[in-house]
Amino acid sequence: MKNLANKKILFVICGGIAAYKSLELIRLFRKNKATIKTILTKSAKKFVTPLSIASLSQGKVYEDLFSTENELEMDHISLSRWADVIIVAPVTANTISKLATGNAEDLASTVILASNKQVYLAPAMNVRMWEHKSTKDNLKNLRSYGYKLIGPVTGDMACGEYGDGKMSDPIDIFNEIQNFLTARKKNKKIRALVTAGPTNEYIDPVRFISNKSSGKQGYEIAKSLHKRGFDTTLISGPTNLDIDQEIKLIKVETADEMFKATQQNLPTDIAVFSAAVSDFKINIKSKDKIKKEENLNIKLEKNIDILNYISNHNSMRPKLVIGFAAETKNLNSNAIKKLKNKNCDWIVANDVSKKNIGFDSDFNEVTIHYNDFKEKKETLSYKKKSEISEEIVDRIVTQMN
Ligand code: CTP
């Protein structure tokens, strides 16, 4: 078994007969030297006691936010920051519903909502509750927010029925999270760089030309890389987006600034070029605001192609170079041309002429083209940009490990 010393696990135990299985789960983590803190919901206390959890986990047990001295001792933000991973086992239909709607009415839901860490959910409930459309809809939302599900499995239930809804075996939950934590530890040594957003190329101090881009897909990729432990740098053109403070963010405005920042952050192991870099800049930028008296003729000159430059950089070429291709027609053939011409390992193509994906949308549908001799491609079907980025990063993790 792999050693989990220095790994901090925050358990959340909800009410349900499966709560007794969380004792075994805690025992497995303790056996592997993980540090554990636990939150018990009000109804969990009907099934397991704070004392049994404290003795087994040798860590603090927190109860409801407003009922004890816990509130003075810690705040929900620091508890969620403390953890490397949060495991909610068992998670009930009620807590699933709360998390899906962002309802933070007790300590458990408040901590989870405030978390920037990977949250695993191990559901346990009656088969009818599990199969109910509302539970399915809630889970769909939770997946799109980045929560990961483990189980449930099929079997006999405490209520006498048979079907889906049984909490997974503690050893299966343990194995999945242990794999996540050990992969994360390895990834910490791997550097990743992401470019995102548009660039602005100034005509005079108040006017510029730019590209249409919200930066959302690139920011989501940076978030997913960071969550998996990669040492992540995000170089961003002007956007309205926020990013986790633990991700190194370099804000730039022009293509030249983006290029300089990229060079300054080499070497890197992975480079994802999702920025919509303006292909042209103004030949001679006016120092003063141009008056509108006459027609304006501006001369444009080509910007440096950052991706092309970096992917052909002899000594500093990242091990994995991923480009994006925003196309309005001939999606596949144009993407393959870019893949070859720009010497990328992969190119992620999306059709920006479709209104329901790309640019400002929270959704996307992309095709990844791989630059191997089989010219393999894979389509990631229509879903949230956060889910697309998780799927891209799944493939990056496989490639890098
Ligand atoms: N790119 C870059 N630097 C540039 C232009 C593009 O790094 N000056 C990168 C983008 O971040 C993207 C890829 O190149 O990963 C393709 O960008 P795209 O705008 O789709 O294509 P262009 O190369 O600009 O070609 P065209 O505009 O003719 O389609």
Residues whose N, C-alpha, C, O or C-beta is under 5 A from the ligand:
A	BS01	CTP	F273 S274 A275 A276 V277 S278 D279 N303 I304 D305 I306 L307 G323 F324 A325 A326
